């Protein structure tokens, strides 16, 4: 079986190199990698937890703004297109694909995990139970739907409205267009392709 020639070797091999390095690190140095990754997680949680919550809040209100402002009337496809499915069908597909199976498993296991091992380290069971449910609602509530929604809108808008590839890097099209005019596009776009 031959690879298609449509892939970019620089992007492909850079991405594979990063993945192989991480895989090697985890497989052959498990104790060291566990210690390092746990330390990194604790650092990020302690120093940037606020940024995560702020980002989720901004995304949530951005999705609400997009839905209820004049931008909510922009078609995600060509001007003459009509929806192939009703709103109820779309909701059912999104729920089944994005949340359905996750809720079946994590809907029970995540609150139990946070209750048995509370992130704050509290020994009070009532506080631990409340904290566990708060974290679970944060992960599976409106903020999670907002994240799914913003990614869906970005993918649909740039793919179906501007005929760009169905990838997250297409969201950087306006920035890349500006950089192209400044003659700095190539290296930055390659970095974005490796990242996304």
N, C-alpha and C positions, 0 to 999 in steps of 0.2 A: 504494500500500500504506500503510495507516494503522498507527501504533503502537497497541499495546494501552494502555488507560488504567490498567493495573495497576502501572505503574512509578511510582517516586517521583521527581518532577522535580528536587527538591533534590539527591538522591543521584546521579541520572543526570548532571545537568549539572555537578555538582562533579567527578565522576569524569572526565567527558569533558574538562573544562577542564584538569585536571592532565595527562591524557594528551596533549592538544594542545600544552600548554606544553613538555612533554618532547620531543615529536616536532619541534616548531619549533626548539627548542634544538639538537637533534642534526642536523637536516637543514640548517639555515641557518648554523650556527656549528660546522662539523665539527671544525676544529682546536681551537677553544676547548673544545668539549664533550669531545673525546677527552682533552685535557690535564686537564680538571677531573674527568672520570669516572675516569681512571687514578689521579689523585692521591687521590680519594675511596676507590678500591679499595685502594690501598696503605695509606692511613690505617686503614681498617677491618680489613684483614688484620693489620697490625702491632699495633693496639691492642685488637682484639676477636676475633682468631683463637682465643684461649683460650676465649672465651665460646661460639663456634660448636662447638668440640670438646666442651665441657662440656654444652651443650644437647643435642647428639646422644647423648651418654652417658646423660644423664638420661632422654631419650625412650626410648632402648633399654631401660633398666632398668624404666621405667614400663610399657612394653609387656609385658615379661616378667612383671612383677607383676600386671598386669591379666589376662594369660593364665592364670597358674597360681594365682592367689588365688581367693577365693570370688566375686570380681567377674567372673571368667571364665565363670561359669554364668548370668549375666544374659542373657536373650534380647534381641537387638537389635530385635526386632519385638514385636507383641502377644504376650501370654502363651500364647495358643492356637495360635500360628503354628508351622509346621514348615519346616525348610530345603527350599528348592526344588532345591538342587544339593548334591552330596556334597562332602566336604572336598577330595578330589583335583580335582574339577572347578573348585572355587573357586580352588585354588592355580594350576591351569593358566590360568584366566582372568586372575588377578592377574599372573602371570608374563608372559603374552603381552601384556597391555595396558600394564602398568607398566614392565616391565624388558626384555622380549624385543627390541624394536626398538632400544632404547637400547644394549643389550649388543652387538647386531650391529654397530653403528657405533662406539660409544665404547669397547667392549671392546678394540679394537685401537688406535684413535686416541688415546685418553686416556693410556695408558702411554707411547706414543711421544712425545706432546706433552711430558709431564713429563720424559721421558728426554732429549729434545733441548734442552729449555729448563728445567732444574731450578729449582724455586722457591728453593732455598737458594743457587743460583749455584755449586755445586761443579763442579770440572773432572774429578773422579775418576769414571770411567764406571761402576765397580761400585757406588759410593755412589749415583750418579744413577739407576741401574737399580733398586736396592732402594727408593729414595725414590719413584720413579715407581710401582712396584707397590704400595707402602704407601698412597699417595694414592688410587690406583685402587680398592684393596680398601676403603678408607674410604668412597669415594663410591658403590660398587656392592655393598658387602657387607651385613652385618647392620644397620648403622646406617641405610642407605638403606631397607631393608625396614621398620625400626622407624618411620621417618618416614611411609612409606606406610601402615603399620598404624595409627598413632595418628590420622592424618587420617581413615582409613576408619572407625575405631571412633567418632570424634566425629560424623562425618556420619551414620552409620547409627543411632547411639543417639538423637540428637536428631530425626532425620527420621522414622525408623520407630517409635520408642518414644514420642516426644512429639508427633508429627504437625506438626513445624515444617518450614519450607522447607529444601530440600536445599542449603544454603549454609553456609560456615564461620561466618558471623555467628550462626547458630543455636547454636553452641557457647557463646555468651555469654548464653544464655537465663537461667541462674540469676543471673548478675550483673545483667542487665537487669530481671529480676523484682524483685530487691532494690532497684535504683535506682528502679523504678517506685513502689515503696512509699515511697521517700524523695522522690518527686516530682521526680527529676532525670533521668528516663529518656530523654526525647525527644532532647535534643541529643547525648548520649553515644551513643545507638543510631544516630543519623544519621551520626556520625563513624565508627562501626564499620562501617556499611554502605558508606561510601565506601572505607574501607580494605580490606574483604574482599568 
